[in-house]
């Protein structure tokens, strides 16, 4: 059984482990450097009420996915950036759907009008996930250079709340 709840500081280390596995596997996230639990805890405390963080946990309270929304400098104030991470081997089980239900509600409460997803064009699973949630393509960034030096295209998708 998987359920979703707001993330707390005690989840940060588990979230970092999950994210670091995804970073190590490569190909789906623009992040290329390992993160620490402290990094995630700091990110969770930024933006003074303008962000929302949720975790998906199993019956043993193990984090199997997480998602956040937060403002981004390149977006208008009525829009939030969103990121989703699901444990490797656990995709396709409804974890992302449950996370998005909670995130969409939080975005509405905060007052956002739309949510932006910034996805690597070579991340087929991510593109399918966001499309299945009702996100639509609205822009593309070509030849985006990751911190590692790799160059990828990015697809920007939008969900109107």
N, C-alpha and C positions, 0 to 999 in steps of 0.2 A: 504494500500500500504506500503510495506516494502522496504527500500533502505539502502544501505551500504555506509559508508564514513569512512575516517580515524578518529580514536578516538582522542579527545582533552581532556585537563585537566578538563574541565567543565563536561565531561561525567563520571569522576571517581567515584563520589558518586552514581550515578545511576548504574554503573557497579558493585560497591560493594554491593548495595542492592540486585541486581539480583543474584550475586554470593553467598551472604549470605543465600538467600532462598534455593539455591541448596545445600549448605553445611548443612543447618538445616535439609533438607529432607533426606540427607545421601544416600549412595549407588551408587553414580555416580562419585564423585570426590575424589581424594586422600586428598584434603584439608579438615581439620577437625576443624579449628579455624576461627572465624569470621575475616573479613578484613574490613578496613576502606577505605574511598575514598582516603585518603592521601597515604595509602599503594599502591593502584593501580596507583595513579599519580606518585609515586616514581618508581614503576616498569616500567612505560611507559617511564621514563627518563633514564633508565639504558641502557647499551649496545651500546651507541654512534653510532647510525645509523645501527646497526645490528639487530634491531627488528622492527616489524610492528604491529600496533594495529588497528583493525577495529571494528566499532559498526554497528549493524543493528538497525534501528530506524523506528518507524511508522510515519504516517503523522503528529502526534503531537509532534514529536521529542523525544518520549519516547524510551529509550533503551530496546530492546527486545532480544538482543543477542550480544555477542562480541567474538572475536577471536584474538589470538596473536601468533606470532612466535618470537623466540629469541634464541640466542646460549645457549647451556647447557654444563656444564663441562664434562659430560660423553659422549658427542658426538664429532665427528671430526669437524673441522672448516667449512667444506663444508655442514654441516647439521644444521638444526634449529629444536628446540622443538616447538610443537604447542599445544595450548589449545583452547577449544571451549566451550562456555557456552550459552545456550538458555533458555529464561524465561520458568519456569515451566508452562505447559499447552500450550506452543507455539511450541513444537517440531513437526516435520512432516509437517511443512508448507512452507518449502523451505528456511528458514532463514539461516540454516547452509550451504546450497548450495551457497547462495549469498555471505555469508561471505568467504567461501573457494575460490570462484572465485577471490575475491579481495586479499586474502592472498597469493594464488598461484602466482599471478602477482607480488606482492610485494617481495616474496621470490626470484623470478627470477631476479628482478631489483637489489636486494641486492647482489645477486651472489651465493645464496645457490644452491646446486645440488640436495639435497633431504630434505624432511621434515619428522620428527619423531613424532609419536603420541604415548603416553604412557598412556594406558587405563586400568582401573581396569577390570579384567576378569569377574567380576559379573555385569558390566555395559553393558547389552545387547544392549541398545539403542545406546551407544557410539560406540560399536564394529560394529554395523550395519551401523551407519553413516560413519565412516571412511572407511569401506569396500566399501560402495556405491560411495565414492569419488575416489576410485582406490588405496587405501592404501593396502599393503600386509603385512601379518605377517612375522616377521623376527627373533623374539626372545621372550622369556617369562621370567619374573622374578617371582619366586615362593616364597611364604611366606614373602611378603613385609609387614613390620610393619608400619602402619600409626601412626601419632603423637598421636592419640587417644588410641593406643595400639591394635586396630583391625588389624588382619593379613589377607591380600588378595593377590591373584596372580595378576600380571600385564601382559598385552600383549603389545608388542612393534610392531607398524606398521610403514611402510615406504612408502612414496610417492616420486618417482623420478620425478624431474622437467624436 
